[in-house]
Amino acid sequence: MSADTDTDPETATDTPPDGAPRGFSAELRDALTPRGVLLVVGGLVLQLAFILSYIGAFHAPSPHRIPLAVVAPGQVSVQTADRLNALDGEPLDARTARDEAAGRALLLDRSVDAVLLVDPRGTQDRLLVASAGGPAVSTAVTEIVGKVEAAQQRTAVTEDIRPPGSGDGRGLSSFYLAIGWIVGGYLAAAILGIAAGARPANLHRTVIRLGALAVYAVVSGLGGALIAGPVLGALSGHFVQMWAIGALTVFAAAATTVALQVLLGVLGIGVTILVFVVLGNPSAGGAFPPALLPPFWRAIGEYIPTGAATTALRNTVYFAGNALTGPLWVLAGYALAGTAVAVLASARHQRAKARGSRAPETPEAPVAPEAPVAPEAPVSGGQTAER
């Protein structure tokens, strides 16, 4: 066997053809390409943003304008609402309600997070909460109202009229289910991008990829609803509705990821993680509902699929589908916008490639013909004359 066939292909490129070993600088340039360094720097930025976002959102939860209804006779309700609204830092946003039935209706349709029933004939009032919408908010309202009542030598007994289910510890199952669906959506799209190229080769490939992800979304939504419902009993009932919300959530995340990949290539995956994980998770209202978050996270939470899906699940399971239109429009908006951007951007890239392939080649300059060489004159005796 010849020496050529015995050469290890992995080591063949380590040594130049002349046999001299490669220098460390050359190896360093090959190992750390500019593109690789930029990707690592991007990963570092995402890591630091993740730390900043989570700690920034959760390190000091503070109530801000938690909606509360006050029920009391005559002017007592107005005076009580004004007194609660005048608290330092505006922790409550109090309004009046006609009677207890009206207050309960406001609480269950998600217009308010608590109802204070004032009894002017005694010293004990009642505070109605629905901790299924977020136990942290119910706890915060109870503490605030308790301090206000104590300052007036009164007490308030808290009544939770809509607690989380027995299998839904602290009402967080909706949040974790939403996160699972979001992660599944963008991971599926990212995996397809890694396997077949971040930017699909043409418009047909983009449509096929979106179609495959739509099928995946239906299956993923079904799997999540089965686990949260019949398997674990965390979110009981409303199986079909949860399945539909899950399918829409997964496809919203997947379509958005495809759109960002078409626009930005592999960097689109990083932008997806930034939106859905770094910004979306802490602002979603899971551990702390929006009323307890700092202004930035409070403002963006309902407009990111993670928060929209969490709210849609809670309102479906515990509040008879009240206040569901907004979250569903957010999820549908991401799904439709992601699909439209992916298709339009792919069509644009395809047209640009077609124009590039049809561009005329630059003609080569004509080469001047060589001058003819004169034949040598013969001499006598068959000899040619020397020049």
C-alpha positions as CSV (number, residue, x, y, z in Angstrom):
1,M,0.0,0.0,0.0
2,S,1.3,3.4,-0.9
3,A,2.1,6.1,1.6
4,D,-0.7,8.3,0.2
5,T,-3.3,5.8,1.1
6,D,-2.0,5.4,4.7
7,T,-2.2,9.2,5.4
8,D,-4.7,10.1,8.2
9,P,-7.1,12.6,6.6
10,E,-7.6,14.4,10.0
11,T,-3.9,15.1,10.3
12,A,-3.2,15.6,6.6
13,T,-4.2,19.3,6.9
14,D,-2.2,19.9,10.0
15,T,1.1,20.0,8.1
16,P,1.7,22.1,5.0
17,P,2.8,20.4,1.8
18,D,6.5,21.3,2.4
19,G,6.4,19.3,5.7
20,A,7.0,22.3,8.0
21,P,4.7,22.3,11.1
22,R,2.0,25.0,11.3
23,G,2.6,27.8,13.8
24,F,0.4,28.5,16.8
25,S,-1.0,31.7,15.3
26,A,-2.2,29.8,12.2
27,E,-3.9,27.2,14.4
28,L,-5.5,29.9,16.5
29,R,-6.9,31.6,13.4
30,D,-8.4,28.3,12.2
31,A,-9.8,27.5,15.7
32,L,-11.3,30.9,16.4
33,T,-12.8,32.3,13.2
34,P,-14.3,35.8,13.3
35,R,-17.7,34.3,12.8
36,G,-17.2,31.9,15.7
37,V,-16.0,34.7,18.0
38,L,-19.1,36.8,17.1
39,L,-21.4,33.9,18.0
40,V,-19.7,33.4,21.3
41,V,-19.9,37.1,22.1
42,G,-23.6,36.9,21.2
43,G,-24.0,34.0,23.6
44,L,-22.4,36.0,26.3
45,V,-24.7,38.9,25.7
46,L,-27.7,36.6,25.9
47,Q,-26.4,35.1,29.1
48,L,-25.9,38.5,30.8
49,A,-29.3,39.7,29.5
50,F,-30.9,36.6,31.0
51,I,-29.4,37.3,34.4
52,L,-30.3,41.0,34.2
53,S,-33.9,40.3,33.1
54,Y,-34.7,37.7,35.8
55,I,-33.1,39.4,38.7
56,G,-34.3,42.8,37.6
57,A,-37.9,41.6,37.4
58,F,-37.9,39.5,40.6
59,H,-35.4,41.0,43.1
60,A,-37.9,43.6,44.6
61,P,-41.5,42.9,43.7
62,S,-43.7,45.9,44.6
63,P,-47.4,46.4,44.1
64,H,-48.5,49.0,41.7
65,R,-52.2,49.9,41.0
66,I,-53.6,46.5,41.8
67,P,-57.3,46.9,40.7
68,L,-59.7,46.6,43.7
69,A,-63.5,47.2,44.0
70,V,-65.0,48.7,47.1
71,V,-68.6,47.8,48.2
72,A,-70.1,49.9,50.9
73,P,-73.3,51.9,51.5
74,G,-73.6,55.5,50.1
75,Q,-70.6,57.8,50.4
76,V,-68.6,55.3,52.5
77,S,-67.6,53.4,49.3
78,V,-66.3,56.6,47.7
79,Q,-64.5,57.7,50.8
80,T,-62.9,54.2,51.2
81,A,-61.8,54.1,47.6
82,D,-60.3,57.6,47.8
83,R,-58.4,56.6,50.9
84,L,-57.0,53.5,49.3
85,N,-56.0,55.4,46.1
86,A,-54.2,58.0,48.3
87,L,-51.7,55.4,49.7
88,D,-48.0,56.1,49.1
89,G,-46.7,54.5,46.0
90,E,-50.2,53.9,44.5
91,P,-50.2,50.2,45.4
92,L,-54.0,50.0,44.7
93,D,-56.4,51.2,42.0
94,A,-59.7,51.3,43.9
95,R,-63.1,51.8,42.3
96,T,-66.6,51.4,43.7
97,A,-69.1,48.6,43.0
98,R,-72.8,48.6,43.5
99,D,-73.1,45.6,45.7
100,E,-71.4,42.3,46.5
101,A,-72.8,40.5,43.5
102,A,-71.4,43.2,41.2
103,G,-68.1,43.0,43.0
104,R,-67.9,39.3,42.6
105,A,-68.7,39.6,38.9
106,L,-65.9,42.1,38.5
107,L,-63.5,39.7,40.3
108,L,-64.4,36.7,38.2
109,D,-64.4,38.5,34.8
110,R,-60.8,39.7,35.7
111,S,-61.7,43.4,35.9
112,V,-60.3,43.5,39.5
113,D,-58.1,41.4,41.6
114,A,-59.9,41.9,44.9
115,V,-63.2,43.2,46.4
116,L,-63.4,44.9,49.8
117,L,-66.8,44.6,51.4
118,V,-67.1,47.3,54.1
119,D,-69.5,46.9,57.0
120,P,-70.0,50.4,58.5
121,R,-72.1,48.9,61.3
122,G,-69.2,46.9,62.7
123,T,-65.4,46.8,62.8
124,Q,-64.9,43.7,60.6
125,D,-64.9,43.8,56.8
126,R,-64.4,41.1,54.2
127,L,-61.8,40.9,51.4
128,L,-62.6,38.7,48.4
129,V,-59.7,37.5,46.3
130,A,-59.2,34.9,43.5
131,S,-55.8,33.5,44.0
132,A,-56.1,31.3,40.9
133,G,-55.2,34.5,38.9
134,G,-52.0,34.9,40.8
135,P,-51.4,34.0,44.5
136,A,-48.8,36.7,44.9
137,V,-51.3,39.4,44.1
138,S,-53.8,38.1,46.5
139,T,-51.2,38.0,49.2
140,A,-50.1,41.5,48.4
141,V,-53.6,42.9,48.5
142,T,-54.3,41.1,51.8
143,E,-51.3,42.7,53.4
144,I,-52.0,46.2,52.1
145,V,-55.7,46.2,53.1
146,G,-54.8,44.6,56.5
147,K,-52.5,47.5,57.3
148,V,-55.1,50.1,56.2
149,E,-57.8,48.4,58.3
150,A,-55.5,48.1,61.4
151,A,-54.8,51.8,61.2
152,Q,-58.5,52.4,61.7
153,Q,-58.9,49.8,64.4
154,R,-60.7,47.5,62.0
155,T,-60.0,44.0,60.6
156,A,-60.6,42.3,57.3
157,V,-61.3,38.6,56.8
158,T,-60.0,37.3,53.5
159,E,-62.1,34.9,51.4
160,D,-60.6,33.2,48.4
161,I,-63.5,32.6,46.1
162,R,-61.5,31.1,43.2
163,P,-58.3,29.3,44.5
164,P,-56.1,27.2,42.3
165,G,-57.0,23.5,41.8
166,S,-55.7,20.9,44.2
167,G,-53.2,19.7,41.7
168,D,-52.1,23.2,40.7
169,G,-49.5,24.2,43.3
170,R,-49.6,28.0,43.8
171,G,-51.4,28.4,40.4
172,L,-48.1,28.1,38.4
173,S,-49.1,25.1,36.2
174,S,-50.5,27.5,33.5
175,F,-47.2,29.4,33.4
176,Y,-45.0,26.3,33.1
177,L,-47.3,24.8,30.5
178,A,-47.0,28.0,28.4
179,I,-43.2,28.0,28.8
180,G,-43.1,24.3,27.6
181,W,-45.1,25.2,24.5
182,I,-43.1,28.3,23.7
183,V,-39.8,26.4,24.1
184,G,-41.1,23.5,21.9
185,G,-42.1,25.9,19.2
186,Y,-38.9,27.8,18.8
187,L,-36.7,24.7,19.3
188,A,-38.5,22.8,16.5
189,A,-38.0,25.7,14.2
190,A,-34.4,26.1,15.2
191,I,-33.7,22.4,14.7
192,L,-35.1,22.5,11.2
193,G,-33.0,25.5,10.5
194,I,-29.8,23.8,11.8
195,A,-30.6,20.6,9.8
196,A,-31.5,22.3,6.5
197,G,-30.1,25.8,6.7
198,A,-31.4,28.7,8.7
199,R,-32.7,30.4,5.5
200,P,-34.8,28.0,3.4
201,A,-33.4,27.6,-0.1
202,N,-36.6,28.9,-1.8
203,L,-40.2,30.0,-1.1
204,H,-41.5,26.4,-1.5
205,R,-39.1,25.2,1.2
206,T,-40.3,28.0,3.5
207,V,-44.0,27.0,3.0
208,I,-43.1,23.3,3.6
209,R,-41.3,24.2,6.8
210,L,-44.2,26.3,8.1
211,G,-46.6,23.5,7.2
212,A,-44.5,20.9,9.0
213,L,-44.3,23.2,12.1
214,A,-48.1,23.6,12.0
215,V,-48.5,19.9,12.2
216,Y,-46.0,19.8,15.0
217,A,-47.9,22.6,16.8
218,V,-51.1,20.5,16.8
219,V,-49.3,17.5,18.2
220,S,-47.4,19.5,20.8
221,G,-50.5,21.3,21.9
222,L,-52.2,17.9,22.4
223,G,-49.3,16.5,24.3
224,G,-49.1,19.4,26.7
225,A,-52.9,19.4,27.3
226,L,-52.7,15.6,28.0
227,I,-49.9,16.0,30.5
228,A,-51.3,19.0,32.4
229,G,-54.8,17.6,32.4
230,P,-55.6,13.8,32.4
231,V,-52.0,12.7,33.3
232,L,-51.1,14.9,36.2
233,G,-54.4,16.6,37.0
234,A,-52.8,20.0,37.4
235,L,-55.4,21.8,35.1
236,S,-58.7,20.0,35.2
237,G,-61.3,20.3,32.5
238,H,-61.3,22.4,29.4
239,F,-59.1,19.9,27.6
240,V,-60.1,20.9,24.0
241,Q,-59.7,24.6,24.8
242,M,-56.2,24.0,26.3
243,W,-55.2,21.9,23.2
244,A,-56.3,24.8,20.9
245,I,-54.4,27.4,23.0
246,G,-51.3,25.1,23.0
247,A,-51.4,24.6,19.2
248,L,-51.7,28.3,18.7
249,T,-48.9,29.1,21.1
250,V,-46.5,26.6,19.7
251,F,-47.1,27.8,16.1
252,A,-46.8,31.4,17.1
253,A,-43.4,30.7,18.6
254,A,-42.3,28.5,15.6
255,A,-43.5,30.9,12.9
256,T,-41.8,33.9,14.6
257,T,-38.6,31.9,14.8
258,V,-38.8,30.9,11.1
259,A,-39.4,34.6,10.1
260,L,-36.3,35.7,12.2
261,Q,-34.2,33.0,10.6
262,V,-35.2,34.0,7.1
263,L,-34.4,37.7,7.9
264,L,-31.2,37.2,10.1
265,G,-30.0,33.7,9.4
266,V,-28.6,31.8,12.5
267,L,-28.7,35.1,14.5
268,G,-32.5,34.9,14.3
269,I,-32.4,32.0,16.8
270,G,-30.6,34.3,19.3
271,V,-33.2,37.1,18.8
272,T,-36.0,34.5,19.4
273,I,-34.4,33.4,22.7
274,L,-34.1,37.1,23.7
275,V,-37.8,37.8,23.1
276,F,-39.4,34.5,24.3
277,V,-37.0,33.6,27.2
278,V,-35.0,36.5,28.3
279,L,-37.9,39.0,28.2
280,G,-40.9,36.8,27.9
281,N,-40.5,34.5,30.9
282,P,-40.0,37.0,33.7
283,S,-42.8,39.3,32.4
284,A,-45.3,36.5,31.8
285,G,-47.1,36.8,35.2
286,G,-46.0,33.4,36.5
287,A,-44.2,33.8,39.7
288,F,-45.3,37.5,40.0
289,P,-48.3,38.9,38.1
290,P,-47.7,42.2,36.2
291,A,-49.0,44.4,39.0
292,L,-46.0,43.3,41.1
293,L,-43.3,43.7,38.4
294,P,-41.2,46.8,37.6
295,P,-42.5,49.1,34.9
296,F,-40.6,47.7,32.0
297,W,-41.6,44.1,32.5
298,R,-45.1,45.1,33.5
299,A,-45.5,47.0,30.2
300,I,-44.2,44.2,27.8
301,G,-45.6,41.0,29.4
302,E,-49.0,40.9,27.8
303,Y,-47.6,41.5,24.4
304,I,-45.2,38.5,24.3
305,P,-46.6,35.0,23.6
306,T,-45.4,33.6,27.0
307,G,-47.5,36.1,29.0
308,A,-50.4,35.9,26.6
309,A,-50.5,32.1,26.8
310,T,-50.2,32.1,30.6
311,T,-53.2,34.5,30.9
312,A,-55.2,32.6,28.3
313,L,-54.8,29.3,30.1
314,R,-55.6,30.8,33.6
315,N,-58.7,32.6,32.3
316,T,-59.9,29.4,30.4
317,V,-59.4,27.0,33.3
318,Y,-60.4,29.2,36.3
319,F,-62.5,32.1,35.0
320,A,-64.9,30.7,32.4
321,G,-62.9,32.2,29.4
322,N,-63.3,35.8,30.6
323,A,-60.8,38.4,29.3
324,L,-59.6,35.9,26.7
325,T,-59.8,38.0,23.6
326,G,-56.6,40.1,24.1
327,P,-54.3,37.1,24.8
328,L,-55.7,35.2,21.8
329,W,-55.2,38.1,19.5
330,V,-51.6,38.4,20.7
331,L,-50.9,34.7,19.9
332,A,-52.7,34.9,16.6
333,G,-50.8,38.1,15.7
334,Y,-47.4,36.4,16.2
335,A,-48.5,33.4,14.2
336,L,-49.9,35.4,11.3
337,A,-47.1,38.0,11.3
338,G,-44.4,35.3,11.5
339,T,-45.9,33.4,8.6
340,A,-46.3,36.5,6.5
341,V,-42.8,37.8,7.1
342,A,-41.3,34.4,6.5
343,V,-43.1,34.0,3.2
344,L,-42.5,37.5,1.9
345,A,-38.8,37.6,3.0
346,S,-38.2,34.2,1.3
347,A,-39.9,35.4,-1.9
348,R,-37.7,38.5,-1.8
349,H,-34.5,36.4,-1.3
350,Q,-35.5,34.1,-4.2
351,R,-36.1,37.0,-6.5
352,A,-32.7,38.5,-5.6
353,K,-31.0,35.1,-6.3
354,A,-32.8,34.9,-9.6
355,R,-31.6,38.3,-10.7
356,G,-28.1,37.5,-9.6
357,S,-28.1,34.3,-11.7
358,R,-29.4,36.1,-14.8
359,A,-26.8,38.9,-14.6
360,P,-24.7,38.9,-17.9
361,E,-21.1,37.9,-17.6
362,T,-18.4,40.5,-18.4
363,P,-17.0,39.6,-21.9
364,E,-13.3,38.8,-22.0
365,A,-11.1,41.2,-23.9
366,P,-10.1,39.9,-27.3
367,V,-6.6,38.6,-27.6
368,A,-4.5,40.1,-30.4
369,P,-3.2,37.4,-32.9
370,E,0.5,36.7,-32.9
371,A,2.4,38.1,-35.9
372,P,3.3,35.4,-38.4
373,V,6.9,34.2,-38.5
374,A,8.7,34.4,-41.9
375,P,10.1,31.1,-43.1
376,E,13.8,30.7,-43.3
377,A,15.4,30.9,-46.8
378,P,17.0,27.6,-48.1
379,V,20.7,27.6,-49.1
380,S,22.6,25.3,-51.4
381,G,23.3,21.8,-50.3
382,G,20.0,21.6,-48.3
383,Q,21.4,23.8,-45.5
384,T,19.4,26.7,-44.0
385,A,21.0,30.0,-43.5
386,E,21.9,30.9,-40.0
387,R,20.2,33.9,-38.6
